[in-house]
Amino acid sequence: MRQADRPGFDRRLLAPMLLGSVLNPVNSTIISVALVPIGAALGAPPSQTAWLVSALYLATALGQPVVGRLIDLFGPRRLFLLSTALVGVAGVVGTAAPNLGVLIGARVLLGFGTCAGYPSAMALVRSEAECTGRDSPRGVLTALAVANQTVAVVGPLLGGLLIAAGGWRATFALNVPLSVAAVLLGLRRLPRTTGADRARSTRTGPRPGTEEPGGSGESRPGPGDNGPAADSGAPPREGPAARLDLPGMALFAATLTSLLLFLMNPHLRDWYLLVIAGTAGAAFAVRELRTAAPFIDLRVLGGNTPLLATFGRALLAYTVSYSFLYGFTQWTEEGYGLTPFHAGLVQMPMFLLAIGVAVVAGRRAGVRGKLVVGALGQLAASAVLLTLTGRSALWTLVLVALIFGVPQGLNNLALQNSVYFQADPERTASSAGLLRTFAYIGSMVASSAAAASFGQHADTAGMHRLGWVMLGAGALHLLLTALDRSLGRVAAADARAAE
């Protein structure tokens, strides 16, 4: 059967996929305009409010690969429902937080609560391809990228409006209705069986669940819960629970947590964190290389150089992106004197352009050109950033934001598509989680660089110091992309999928 004649992606899955995947970026972008008001209300300098950024990404960087692996084993439904419900709990805690410590705790809960959205979406794309035999992810992956960019547009502006209407606590209260909507959509639309079960069903009979709702047919299965046991007489398969590598997950958590705690505030007095990270990392490697069902298959991952290069590019690209998002925003408020609302407005052109760029670029196969232009855009914007002062014309701030819009639209889309085609299909969700982990490591490097550059006040000199860090990371990103010949294979796979 020709691919064009096969059933396509189930569009009913799009709403929970998109909402779940944007829960993390909406909290990332809203907090960017809330840091200064929170610091003023709770008497905390930028070096302390930076923990509101780092705490969320520490939790998410740790949780995404773990939750992604659980999704690979058990399907998205259960993990999606549990995680999005936790987002609502975090919203309540943050709204009522009496001090910065509790507020940081709420951000940790938000980090864990937003872990399932993106890996679930990537797993559903892969599962639909297995079920239908039609691997046409370009449009859906572009929709995911555009949804994240759209939230990035709304986030700073919405944050400014919420702060103006109800104070900074309203930015946490927003998570309660978002959580309720995500849980309801997940209950109603996320299918219940695993992708493997659905693929077997298509080989043994008509695609299940094609009956109209309320009909007498069986409801449409999908990835979420274990399906019925096979009755073909074949030997029983090893259950997903037996493939949980809990010791590996614990060692991974110890390695990543200690490393990221050091990166948040690098100092020689915290040398012991690097020792813990190195020791736990070595034990993790030994464990994963010896166990039959590893949490992260280092043998496969180590042999997949293109995927490792993609993770490295993600770290560098997001270091630049988040340095701008947090550093530039704080400077526009403290160093330039804008209100949170107007600081959000300055960034709006960047995200609007990013949406347009992602929509146009998403129609074209390949990733190398997108990554090269994205890296060059980051370098150009960082260079212009070094020319700004507290007396610069307002239009120059908007110009910098516009230049940053090009790499914002290209890098996320290209990195996401790279992982989809480079990852082991059976580990799509965990690979997507690892992509976000490297992105969050980049965000924490950016947060640490911003805190070190600004100190007690987000002034112009500090922003220029941060700009040099951004230039260095952008140059490495460009070099790593230019030297990677494997990106041509991603373009070929993308083109074949769209045929």
C-alpha positions as CSV (number, residue, x, y, z in Angstrom):
1,M,0.0,0.0,0.0
2,R,1.3,3.4,-0.9
3,Q,2.0,5.7,2.1
4,A,-0.5,8.3,0.7
5,D,-3.2,5.6,0.9
6,R,-2.6,4.6,4.5
7,P,-4.4,6.1,7.5
8,G,-2.7,9.3,8.8
9,F,-1.9,10.7,12.2
10,D,-4.9,10.7,14.6
11,R,-5.6,14.5,14.9
12,R,-7.5,13.9,18.2
13,L,-4.1,13.4,19.9
14,L,-2.8,16.9,19.0
15,A,-4.6,18.8,21.7
16,P,-3.2,16.9,24.7
17,M,0.2,16.6,23.0
18,L,0.5,20.3,22.4
19,L,-0.9,21.4,25.8
20,G,1.3,18.9,27.6
21,S,4.5,20.0,25.7
22,V,4.0,23.7,26.4
23,L,3.5,23.5,30.2
24,N,7.3,23.7,30.7
25,P,8.0,26.7,28.3
26,V,5.0,28.7,29.6
27,N,6.5,28.5,33.1
28,S,10.0,29.3,31.7
29,T,8.9,32.4,29.9
30,I,6.5,33.8,32.4
31,I,9.1,33.7,35.2
32,S,11.5,35.8,33.1
33,V,9.4,38.9,33.7
34,A,8.5,37.9,37.3
35,L,12.1,37.6,38.7
36,V,12.4,41.3,39.5
37,P,9.0,41.7,41.2
38,I,9.5,38.5,43.2
39,G,13.0,39.8,44.3
40,A,11.5,43.1,45.3
41,A,8.6,41.5,47.2
42,L,10.7,38.9,49.0
43,G,13.9,40.9,49.4
44,A,16.1,38.7,47.2
45,P,18.8,39.8,44.8
46,P,19.2,38.4,41.3
47,S,21.8,35.9,42.5
48,Q,19.1,34.3,44.7
49,T,16.0,34.6,42.4
50,A,18.1,32.8,39.8
51,W,17.3,29.7,41.8
52,L,13.7,30.0,40.6
53,V,15.0,29.4,37.1
54,S,17.6,26.8,38.1
55,A,15.3,24.8,40.3
56,L,12.8,24.1,37.6
57,Y,15.4,23.1,35.1
58,L,17.3,20.9,37.6
59,A,14.1,19.0,38.3
60,T,13.2,18.8,34.6
61,A,16.7,17.9,33.4
62,L,16.6,15.0,35.9
63,G,13.0,14.0,35.4
64,Q,12.7,14.1,31.6
65,P,14.9,11.1,30.7
66,V,13.5,9.1,33.6
67,V,9.9,9.8,32.7
68,G,10.8,9.3,29.0
69,R,12.1,5.8,29.8
70,L,8.9,5.0,31.7
71,I,6.9,6.2,28.7
72,D,8.9,4.0,26.4
73,L,8.0,1.1,28.7
74,F,4.5,1.8,29.8
75,G,3.2,4.3,27.2
76,P,2.3,8.0,27.7
77,R,-1.1,8.0,29.3
78,R,-0.4,7.2,32.9
79,L,2.7,9.3,33.1
80,F,1.0,12.2,31.3
81,L,-1.9,12.2,33.8
82,L,0.2,12.0,36.9
83,S,2.7,14.7,35.8
84,T,0.1,17.2,34.6
85,A,-1.8,16.7,37.9
86,L,1.4,17.6,39.8
87,V,1.5,20.9,37.8
88,G,-1.8,21.9,39.5
89,V,-0.4,21.1,42.9
90,A,2.7,23.2,42.2
91,G,0.5,26.1,41.1
92,V,-1.3,26.0,44.4
93,V,1.9,25.8,46.4
94,G,3.5,28.7,44.5
95,T,0.5,30.9,44.8
96,A,0.5,30.6,48.6
97,A,4.3,30.6,49.1
98,P,5.3,32.7,52.1
99,N,9.0,33.0,51.2
100,L,11.6,32.3,48.5
101,G,12.4,28.8,49.8
102,V,8.8,27.6,49.4
103,L,8.6,29.3,46.0
104,I,11.7,27.4,44.9
105,G,10.1,24.2,46.1
106,A,7.0,25.0,43.9
107,R,9.3,25.5,40.9
108,V,10.8,22.0,41.6
109,L,7.3,20.5,41.6
110,L,6.6,22.3,38.4
111,G,9.8,20.9,36.9
112,F,8.8,17.3,37.7
113,G,5.2,18.0,36.7
114,T,6.1,19.2,33.2
115,C,8.4,16.2,32.5
116,A,6.0,14.0,30.7
117,G,4.5,16.4,28.1
118,Y,7.3,16.5,25.5
119,P,8.4,12.9,25.7
120,S,4.8,11.8,25.5
121,A,4.3,13.9,22.3
122,M,7.4,12.4,20.7
123,A,6.3,8.9,21.7
124,L,2.8,9.4,20.2
125,V,4.3,10.6,16.9
126,R,6.4,7.4,16.8
127,S,3.5,5.2,17.9
128,E,1.2,6.6,15.2
129,A,3.9,5.8,12.6
130,E,4.2,2.2,13.8
131,C,0.4,1.8,13.9
132,T,-0.4,3.4,10.5
133,G,2.8,2.4,8.7
134,R,3.0,6.1,7.6
135,D,6.0,7.9,8.9
136,S,5.0,11.5,8.2
137,P,6.2,13.5,11.3
138,R,7.3,16.7,9.7
139,G,4.0,18.5,10.1
140,V,3.4,17.3,13.6
141,L,6.9,18.0,14.7
142,T,6.6,21.5,13.2
143,A,3.3,21.9,15.1
144,L,5.1,21.1,18.4
145,A,7.9,23.6,17.6
146,V,5.4,26.3,16.7
147,A,3.3,25.6,19.8
148,N,6.3,26.1,22.0
149,Q,7.2,29.3,20.1
150,T,3.7,30.6,20.4
151,V,3.8,30.1,24.2
152,A,7.1,31.9,24.2
153,V,5.3,34.8,22.5
154,V,2.4,34.7,25.0
155,G,4.6,34.0,28.1
156,P,6.4,37.3,28.8
157,L,3.4,39.4,27.7
158,L,1.0,37.2,29.7
159,G,3.3,37.3,32.7
160,G,3.4,41.1,32.5
161,L,-0.4,41.2,32.3
162,L,-0.8,38.8,35.2
163,I,1.6,40.7,37.4
164,A,-0.1,44.0,36.6
165,A,-3.6,42.5,37.4
166,G,-2.8,40.2,40.4
167,G,0.9,40.4,41.3
168,W,3.6,37.9,40.7
169,R,1.6,35.1,42.5
170,A,-0.9,35.1,39.6
171,T,1.9,33.6,37.4
172,F,1.8,30.5,39.6
173,A,-2.0,30.4,39.9
174,L,-2.2,30.1,36.1
175,N,-0.9,26.5,36.4
176,V,-4.1,25.3,38.1
177,P,-6.5,25.8,35.2
178,L,-3.8,24.6,32.7
179,S,-3.3,21.4,34.8
180,V,-7.1,20.7,34.9
181,A,-7.4,21.2,31.1
182,A,-4.4,18.9,30.5
183,V,-5.7,16.1,32.7
184,L,-9.2,16.3,31.2
185,L,-7.8,16.1,27.7
186,G,-5.5,13.3,28.6
187,L,-8.4,11.3,30.1
188,R,-10.6,11.8,27.1
189,R,-8.2,11.5,24.2
190,L,-5.0,9.6,25.1
191,P,-5.3,6.0,24.0
192,R,-4.7,3.1,26.4
193,T,-2.6,0.4,24.7
194,T,1.1,0.5,23.8
195,G,2.4,1.4,20.4
196,A,3.7,-2.2,19.9
197,D,0.2,-3.6,20.5
198,R,-1.3,-1.2,18.0
199,A,1.2,-2.1,15.4
200,R,0.4,-5.8,15.9
201,S,-3.3,-5.0,15.5
202,T,-2.8,-3.3,12.2
203,R,-1.0,-6.5,10.9
204,T,-3.7,-8.8,12.1
205,G,-6.9,-6.9,11.2
206,P,-8.5,-3.6,10.5
207,R,-7.1,-0.6,12.4
208,P,-9.1,-0.7,15.7
209,G,-11.0,2.2,17.0
210,T,-12.2,3.5,13.6
211,E,-15.8,3.1,14.8
212,E,-17.6,6.3,15.6
213,P,-17.7,7.3,19.4
214,G,-20.6,5.5,21.0
215,G,-20.7,2.7,18.5
216,S,-20.6,-1.0,19.2
217,G,-17.0,-1.4,18.2
218,E,-14.0,-1.6,20.4
219,S,-12.5,1.8,21.5
220,R,-9.4,2.9,19.6
221,P,-6.3,1.6,21.5
222,G,-3.0,3.5,21.7
223,P,0.0,4.0,23.8
224,G,-0.8,4.4,27.5
225,D,-1.5,1.2,29.3
226,N,-0.5,-2.4,28.7
227,G,-2.8,-4.0,26.3
228,P,-4.2,-7.5,26.5
229,A,-1.8,-10.4,26.7
230,A,-1.0,-12.1,23.4
231,D,-2.9,-15.3,23.0
232,S,-1.1,-16.7,20.0
233,G,0.8,-19.3,22.0
234,A,4.1,-17.5,21.9
235,P,6.3,-17.5,24.9
236,P,5.4,-14.7,27.4
237,R,7.3,-11.6,26.9
238,E,9.3,-9.9,29.6
239,G,7.0,-7.3,31.2
240,P,7.9,-3.6,31.2
241,A,8.3,-3.5,35.0
242,A,11.0,-6.1,34.7
243,R,13.0,-3.7,32.5
244,L,13.0,-0.9,34.9
245,D,16.6,-0.1,35.8
246,L,16.1,1.6,39.2
247,P,19.7,1.5,40.3
248,G,20.8,3.0,37.0
249,M,18.1,5.8,37.4
250,A,19.4,6.5,40.9
251,L,23.0,6.7,39.8
252,F,22.0,9.0,36.9
253,A,20.1,11.2,39.3
254,A,23.1,11.4,41.7
255,T,25.5,12.3,38.8
256,L,23.3,14.9,37.2
257,T,22.1,16.5,40.4
258,S,25.6,17.0,41.8
259,L,26.9,18.3,38.4
260,L,24.1,20.7,38.0
261,L,24.4,22.0,41.6
262,F,28.0,22.8,40.8
263,L,27.1,24.5,37.5
264,M,24.5,26.7,39.2
265,N,27.2,28.4,41.3
266,P,30.7,27.2,40.3
267,H,33.2,27.7,43.0
268,L,36.3,25.9,44.2
269,R,34.8,25.5,47.7
270,D,32.2,23.1,46.1
271,W,34.8,20.8,44.6
272,Y,33.2,17.9,46.4
273,L,30.2,18.1,44.0
274,L,32.4,17.3,41.1
275,V,33.9,14.4,43.0
276,I,30.4,13.1,43.7
277,A,29.4,13.6,40.0
278,G,32.5,11.8,38.8
279,T,32.2,8.9,41.2
280,A,28.4,8.4,40.6
281,G,29.0,8.8,36.8
282,A,31.6,6.1,36.7
283,A,29.4,3.8,38.7
284,F,26.5,4.6,36.4
285,A,28.6,3.7,33.3
286,V,29.7,0.4,34.8
287,R,26.1,-0.4,35.8
288,E,24.6,0.5,32.4
289,L,27.3,-1.4,30.4
290,R,26.7,-4.6,32.5
291,T,22.9,-4.7,32.9
292,A,20.7,-6.5,30.4
293,A,18.0,-3.7,30.4
294,P,19.8,-0.4,31.0
295,F,18.1,2.8,31.7
296,I,20.3,4.5,29.1
297,D,21.9,2.0,26.8
298,L,25.4,3.4,26.7
299,R,26.5,0.8,24.1
300,V,23.9,2.0,21.6
301,L,24.2,5.7,22.6
302,G,28.0,5.6,22.4
303,G,27.8,4.2,18.9
304,N,25.4,6.9,17.8
305,T,27.7,9.7,17.3
306,P,25.2,11.8,15.3
307,L,22.8,11.8,18.3
308,L,25.5,12.7,20.7
309,A,26.5,15.6,18.5
310,T,22.8,16.7,18.5
311,F,22.8,16.7,22.3
312,G,26.0,18.8,22.3
313,R,24.5,21.3,19.9
314,A,21.4,21.5,22.1
315,L,23.5,22.4,25.1
316,L,25.3,25.2,23.3
317,A,22.3,26.6,21.5
318,Y,20.2,26.8,24.6
319,T,23.0,28.3,26.6
320,V,22.8,31.3,24.2
321,S,19.0,31.3,24.0
322,Y,18.4,31.2,27.8
323,S,21.2,33.7,28.5
324,F,19.3,36.1,26.3
325,L,15.9,35.2,27.7
326,Y,16.8,35.7,31.4
327,G,19.8,38.1,31.2
328,F,18.5,40.5,28.6
329,T,15.0,40.6,30.3
330,Q,16.5,41.4,33.7
331,W,18.7,44.1,32.2
332,T,15.7,45.7,30.4
333,E,13.9,46.0,33.7
334,E,16.8,46.9,36.1
335,G,19.5,48.4,33.8
336,Y,17.2,50.1,31.3
337,G,14.2,50.8,33.5
338,L,11.3,49.1,31.7
339,T,8.3,47.7,33.6
340,P,7.7,43.9,33.5
341,F,4.9,44.4,31.0
342,H,7.0,46.5,28.7
343,A,9.9,44.1,29.0
344,G,7.6,41.4,27.8
345,L,6.5,43.6,24.9
346,V,10.1,44.1,23.8
347,Q,10.6,40.3,23.4
348,M,7.3,39.8,21.6
349,P,8.7,40.6,18.1
350,M,11.4,37.9,18.7
351,F,8.9,35.2,19.3
352,L,6.5,36.3,16.6
353,L,9.3,36.1,14.1
354,A,10.4,32.8,15.5
355,I,6.9,31.4,14.8
356,G,7.0,32.5,11.2
357,V,10.5,31.2,10.7
358,A,9.5,27.8,12.2
359,V,6.4,27.5,10.0
360,V,8.3,28.3,6.8
361,A,11.4,26.2,7.7
362,G,9.2,23.3,8.9
363,R,8.0,22.7,5.3
364,R,11.6,22.0,4.1
365,A,13.5,18.8,4.7
366,G,16.9,18.8,6.3
367,V,18.5,20.3,9.4
368,R,22.0,21.4,8.5
369,G,21.0,24.7,6.8
370,K,18.6,25.5,9.7
371,L,21.4,24.9,12.3
372,V,24.0,26.9,10.4
373,V,21.7,29.9,10.0
374,G,20.5,29.5,13.6
375,A,24.1,29.6,14.9
376,L,25.0,32.6,12.8
377,G,21.9,34.4,14.0
378,Q,22.9,33.9,17.6
379,L,26.4,35.2,16.9
380,A,25.0,38.3,15.2
381,A,22.5,39.1,18.0
382,S,25.1,38.6,20.7
383,A,27.4,41.0,18.9
384,V,24.7,43.6,18.7
385,L,23.9,43.0,22.4
386,L,27.4,44.2,23.3
387,T,26.7,47.7,21.8
388,L,23.6,48.4,24.0
389,T,23.7,50.7,27.0
390,G,21.2,52.2,29.4
391,R,20.9,55.2,27.0
392,S,20.3,53.2,23.8
393,A,17.2,53.9,21.8
394,L,14.2,51.6,22.5
395,W,14.2,50.5,18.8
396,T,17.7,49.0,19.2
397,L,16.3,46.6,22.0
398,V,13.6,45.5,19.6
399,L,16.2,45.0,16.8
400,V,18.2,42.7,19.0
401,A,15.0,40.7,19.9
402,L,14.2,40.5,16.1
403,I,17.6,39.1,15.3
404,F,17.3,36.5,18.0
405,G,13.9,35.5,16.5
406,V,15.6,33.7,13.6
407,P,17.7,31.2,15.6
408,Q,14.8,30.8,18.1
409,G,12.6,29.5,15.2
410,L,15.3,27.4,13.6
411,N,17.3,25.7,16.3
412,N,14.4,24.1,18.3
413,L,12.8,22.7,15.1
414,A,16.1,21.3,13.7
415,L,17.2,19.7,17.0
416,Q,13.8,18.1,17.6
417,N,13.7,16.7,14.0
418,S,17.3,15.4,14.4
419,V,16.5,13.4,17.5
420,Y,13.4,11.9,15.9
421,F,15.4,10.5,13.0
422,Q,18.6,9.7,14.9
423,A,17.2,8.0,18.0
424,D,16.5,4.3,18.5
425,P,12.8,4.0,17.7
426,E,12.3,1.9,20.9
427,R,13.8,4.8,23.0
428,T,12.2,7.7,21.3
429,A,10.7,9.2,24.5
430,S,13.8,8.8,26.6
431,S,15.9,10.3,23.8
432,A,13.5,13.2,23.6
433,G,13.9,13.5,27.3
434,L,17.7,13.5,27.0
435,L,17.5,16.3,24.4
436,R,15.6,18.4,26.9
437,T,18.1,17.5,29.6
438,F,20.9,18.9,27.6
439,A,18.8,21.9,26.8
440,Y,18.2,22.4,30.5
441,I,21.9,22.0,31.3
442,G,22.4,24.8,28.8
443,S,19.7,26.8,30.6
444,M,21.5,26.3,34.0
445,V,24.8,27.3,32.5
446,A,23.1,30.4,31.2
447,S,21.5,31.0,34.6
448,S,24.8,30.6,36.4
449,A,26.5,32.9,33.8
450,A,23.8,35.5,34.3
451,A,24.1,35.4,38.1
452,A,27.9,35.6,37.9
453,S,27.7,38.4,35.3
454,F,25.2,40.5,37.2
455,G,25.9,39.9,40.9
456,Q,23.6,42.1,43.0
457,H,22.3,44.2,40.1
458,A,21.5,43.6,36.4
459,D,23.5,46.5,35.0
460,T,24.9,47.2,31.5
461,A,28.5,46.0,32.3
462,G,27.1,42.7,33.6
463,M,25.0,42.3,30.4
464,H,28.1,42.9,28.3
465,R,30.0,40.2,30.2
466,L,27.1,37.8,29.6
467,G,27.2,38.8,25.9
468,W,30.8,37.5,25.6
469,V,29.7,34.1,27.1
470,M,26.9,34.0,24.5
471,L,29.4,34.7,21.7
472,G,31.7,31.8,22.8
473,A,28.8,29.3,23.0
474,G,27.4,30.4,19.6
475,A,30.8,30.0,18.0
476,L,31.2,26.4,19.3
477,H,27.6,25.7,18.1
478,L,28.5,26.8,14.6
479,L,31.8,24.8,14.6
480,L,30.1,21.6,15.8
481,T,27.4,22.0,13.1
482,A,29.8,22.7,10.3
483,L,32.0,19.7,11.0
484,D,29.1,17.2,11.3
485,R,28.7,15.3,8.1
486,S,25.9,13.1,9.4
487,L,23.3,15.8,9.2
488,G,22.9,15.0,5.5
489,R,21.4,11.6,6.5
490,V,18.8,13.3,8.6
491,A,17.7,15.3,5.5
492,A,17.5,12.1,3.5
493,A,15.4,10.4,6.2
494,D,13.1,13.4,6.5
495,A,12.6,13.6,2.7
496,R,11.7,9.8,2.6
497,A,9.2,10.2,5.4
498,A,7.4,13.0,3.6
499,E,7.0,11.0,0.3
